[in-house]
């Protein structure tokens, strides 16, 4: 069931808050069959045609019931550090700006909404706001990009396990488990390294085979944690 509510009729960006059956997370494929068309059919009030609609969710789904694979073939579920715990739908509609039926492979997170919305309305984020927020506006508009917008993306599990993704590589520190249902980080425990380009379901741990990548991503994550931000600052 969808009952959209909007923030402010004077804003050019509306976040639709949907009151959805709990089954959306448990049986997402079934739910989306009804809910996604509802988003595309949603009619904006008069005078609000230049409006960006965003349909998304928080971190990954709960465990499915009756054999339903709520996170498809991705490993893990809500709160865990694997892809199944973090991947979510992100569907947008913006008449005259976003080409209908297109897709984008740019890695983004919900923290990027702050910088994206700021750029849309012509505002500049101060250095003490949105420390991990990158503007995804170029990707939304389908612009050709010479390099990824994000330098890297930091993940964090419900039990405190950190991971960092850069390009095709994803490094998980301090655990060989998902970091939520199976426990948190353990001192001195080898972690996990996955090549998501050819192993999106995280089955082949390459930690021992690529120590140089492990070190590079570990150093980058430590840099982010020490400085307290991951996006470039102004000035």
Secondary structure, DSSP 8 states (H G I E B T S, - for coil): ----B-S-TT-SEEE-B----THHHHSHHHHHHHHHHHHHH----TT--S-EEEEE-SS-----STT--TTTTSS--TTSSSGGGT---EEEE-TTTS-TT--------TTHHHHHHHHHTT----TTS-TT----HHHHTT---SS-SSS-EEEE-TTS-EEEEETTEEEE-S-SS-SSTT----TT---EEEETTT-TT--S--TTT-HHHHHHHHHHHHHHHHHT--S----
